[in-house]
Amino acid sequence: MYMLFIDKTPTGADTYVGHNARTTIDYYTDMLYTYVHTKVIQKGSDSHMAKMGRPTDDPKGQRKNFRLSDNDIKKLEYCSKELNKPESEVIRISIDKLYSGLKKKFRKE
């Protein structure tokens, strides 16, 4: 068991008081976080940080906004609930089915 004492400096920053391995690890962990966080903020972007989330072969970075009637919203919510999929996935499935149907129709003609 260890005890960690934190003092406030005149500038308001926390300083660690005490001598044990855990205090040293905490201190250097905080220093590293502060250094990385400060550098990213100074650059004005988080492009230097690794992207988080599950890897995908089909990234979805594009957004579209459109209006739907109350009836269309109810249909979308119903399909989402019945398929147990998010609404965005239901829309993607619908687009794929419509697209493949149109491709078949125009190939035959």
N, C-alpha and C positions, 0 to 999 in steps of 0.2 A: 504494500500500500504506500502511496506517496501523497504528499500534500503540495498543492500548487497555490502560491500566493501571487496575486496580481496587484501591482501598484499603478496608480495613474501618475504620469509625468506631468510637468507643468503645461505641456502642449496638449494633454488629454490622451496621449497614446498609452497603450497598455505595455507594461514591462513585466517580465517574468522574474520573480525572486525565488531563489531556492536552487539547490544543486543536486539534481539527480538526472538519470538518463531520460526519463519521460518528459521532464521539463525542457530539456535540450531538444528533444524530438519535436515537441509542441512548438517551441520557438522557431526552429528552422522550417517546419511545415507552414507556419503562419507567414514567415518571411518569404518563402517560395511562392505561396499563393498571392501575397501582396505584390511581389515583383511581376509575376505573370499577369495578374489582373490589371495592374497599372500600365504595363506595356501594351496590352490589348486596347485599353481605353484610350491611351495616347495615340495609337495608330488610327483610331476612329472606326475600327471594324473588328469583327471577330473572325476574319478570314484566316488568321494564324492558328486558330484553335481547331481541333479535329471536329468533324461533324458527328453528331450523335444520332442514334436511331438504328433501325435494322437496315442492313444492306439490301439493295434492290437492283434488279436489272432494268426496271422501268421507272425511273424517278418521276415524280409528279410535281414539278415546280411551277406549272402554269395554272392560272386561276381564271375563271370565267364567272361573270355575274349575270344573272338573268332573272326575270320576274315569272312567278307562277301564281296561278289562281289558287284559291282555298281548296278547290276540288283536286287540283293537281298535287298540292301538298299532301292531302289526305291519301291519295293514291301512292305517292312516294313513300310516305310513312308506313302504309300498309305493306307494301312490297318489302321494305326494309325489315319490318318486324317478322313477316312470314319467312323470308330468306335468312333471317338472322345475320344480316350484313349491314354495314353502314350505308347511309343514303348515297354517299359518293360512289361506293362500289356498285350499288343498284343502277345508278346513272351510267357508269362505265359499261356494265353488262348490257344495258339497253342500247347504248350506242353501238357496241360490238354486234349485237343481233341485228339492228337496223342496217348497219354497214354491210354485213355479210349478205343480208337479204337483198339489198340493192345491187351488190356486185353480182349475185347469181342472176337476178332479173335482167340486168343489162348485158350479161354475157350471152344469154339465150337469144336475145333479139338481134 
